[in-house]
Amino acid sequence: MSRAPARTTRSAVAWAAGVALALVFVTGAQAGERRVAVTPDPVWQAECGSCHVAYPPRLLTVPSWRRIMQGLDRHFGVDAGVDAATAAAIGGFLEANAMDASSRRADPSALRITETGWFRREHGEIAAATWARADVKSPANCPACHRGAERGDFSERLVRVPGQ
């Protein structure tokens, strides 16, 4: 019997394994994880990250990010205004990396990540008392529970809910 079929099968399996590994590497995700890839941008990181976690752009859609950027002078009760060039740079980064509007998770009217349907589904079991803890403060304080939030890693394996 010829060895060609076995070699072809091994090659096909090796190719498939290589593709699967490449997909995991490229997306930065492993099975069962919730990871949102963050394309580093120093202006976004410095400006947005100076007051709160620099939320990964893929958590909201382009229309949402546009509305947020247009209202920086009244950004959730705070004047977070920046000069026009900085606003353009951050806005361009957010739009280029925003959630695809056709995604089933997309909510083009959302301005708060915590008010999106997917956030509510993912965090629905969290008690109000947990959000009120001094070491959590609010649902917007992702790093309180998500140890990889600063890197855009929201995987279950890095979640540590204070008080639990």
C-alpha positions in Angstrom: 0.0 0.0 0.0 1.2 3.5 -0.8 2.2 5.9 1.9 0.9 8.9 0.0 -2.6 8.9 1.5 -1.2 8.8 5.1 1.2 11.6 4.2 -1.6 13.6 2.6 -3.8 13.1 5.7 -0.9 14.2 8.0 -0.3 17.2 5.9 -4.0 18.2 5.9 -4.2 17.7 9.7 -1.0 19.7 10.2 -2.3 22.5 7.9 -5.6 22.6 9.8 -3.8 22.8 13.1 -1.6 25.5 11.8 -4.6 27.6 10.6 -6.3 27.1 14.0 -3.2 28.1 15.9 -2.8 31.2 13.6 -6.4 32.2 14.2 -5.9 32.0 18.0 -2.7 34.0 17.7 -4.1 36.6 15.4 -7.3 37.2 17.4 -5.5 36.9 20.7 -8.3 34.7 22.0 -8.4 31.2 23.4 -11.4 29.0 23.7 -13.9 30.2 26.2 -12.3 33.6 26.7 -13.8 37.0 26.3 -10.9 39.1 24.9 -11.3 42.4 23.0 -8.2 43.1 21.0 -6.7 46.5 21.6 -4.6 48.0 18.9 -2.3 50.2 21.0 -2.5 53.9 20.3 -0.5 56.2 22.6 -2.7 59.2 22.2 -5.9 57.3 23.0 -4.1 55.4 25.9 -2.7 58.7 27.4 -5.9 60.8 27.1 -8.6 58.3 27.8 -6.5 56.2 30.2 -5.7 59.3 32.4 -9.2 59.2 33.9 -10.4 55.7 33.4 -9.5 52.5 31.7 -9.1 53.3 28.0 -12.1 51.2 26.9 -11.3 49.0 23.9 -12.9 50.6 20.7 -14.6 47.3 19.8 -16.9 47.7 22.8 -19.0 50.4 20.9 -19.9 51.2 17.3 -18.8 54.1 15.2 -22.0 56.1 15.8 -21.5 55.7 19.5 -17.9 56.8 19.5 -18.7 59.8 17.3 -21.3 61.0 19.8 -18.9 60.5 22.7 -16.1 62.4 21.0 -18.5 65.2 20.0 -19.5 65.7 23.6 -16.1 65.6 25.4 -16.8 69.0 27.0 -19.6 67.3 28.9 -18.2 63.7 29.0 -20.5 62.0 31.6 -20.5 65.1 33.8 -16.9 66.0 33.3 -15.1 68.3 30.9 -12.8 65.9 29.1 -12.2 68.3 26.2 -8.9 68.1 24.2 -7.5 70.1 21.3 -8.9 69.5 17.8 -5.8 67.5 16.6 -5.9 65.2 19.6 -9.7 64.7 19.3 -9.3 63.9 15.6 -6.5 61.4 16.3 -8.5 59.6 19.1 -11.7 59.7 17.0 -10.0 58.2 14.0 -8.5 55.5 16.1 -11.8 54.7 17.8 -13.7 54.6 14.5 -11.1 52.5 12.8 -11.3 49.9 15.6 -15.0 50.1 16.6 -17.4 47.3 16.7 -18.8 46.3 13.4 -22.3 47.7 13.2 -23.6 44.5 11.8 -22.5 42.5 14.9 -25.3 40.9 16.9 -23.8 42.7 19.9 -24.0 46.2 18.2 -26.1 48.8 19.9 -25.5 52.0 17.8 -27.4 54.2 20.3 -25.3 53.2 23.4 -23.0 55.8 24.9 -22.2 53.8 28.0 -20.7 50.4 27.6 -22.5 49.4 30.8 -25.9 50.0 29.1 -25.4 47.7 26.1 -27.3 44.6 26.0 -24.3 42.3 25.9 -22.9 44.0 29.0 -26.1 43.5 30.9 -26.2 39.8 29.8 -22.6 39.2 30.9 -23.0 41.0 34.2 -26.7 40.4 35.1 -25.8 38.1 38.0 -23.7 40.8 39.8 -25.5 42.0 42.9 -26.0 45.8 43.4 -24.1 45.5 46.6 -21.0 44.4 44.6 -21.2 47.5 42.4 -21.5 49.7 45.5 -18.4 48.3 47.2 -15.7 50.9 47.8 -13.2 48.8 45.8 -15.6 48.6 42.8 -17.5 51.8 42.9 -19.5 51.3 39.6 -20.0 48.9 36.7 -17.7 51.2 34.6 -14.7 50.3 36.8 -13.7 47.2 34.7 -10.3 46.8 36.3 -11.9 46.2 39.7 -12.8 42.7 38.6 -11.2 42.2 35.2 -7.5 41.9 36.0 -6.6 42.2 32.3 -8.9 45.1 31.4 -6.1 47.5 30.9 -4.9 45.2 28.1 -8.4 44.6 26.7 -8.5 41.1 28.2 -11.8 40.3 29.8 -11.4 36.6 29.9 -13.1 34.6 32.7 -9.9 33.3 34.0 -8.7 36.8 35.0 -12.0 37.8 36.8 -11.7 38.3 40.5 -14.9 39.8 41.9 -14.1 41.6 45.2 -15.8 40.2 48.2 -16.4 36.8 46.6 
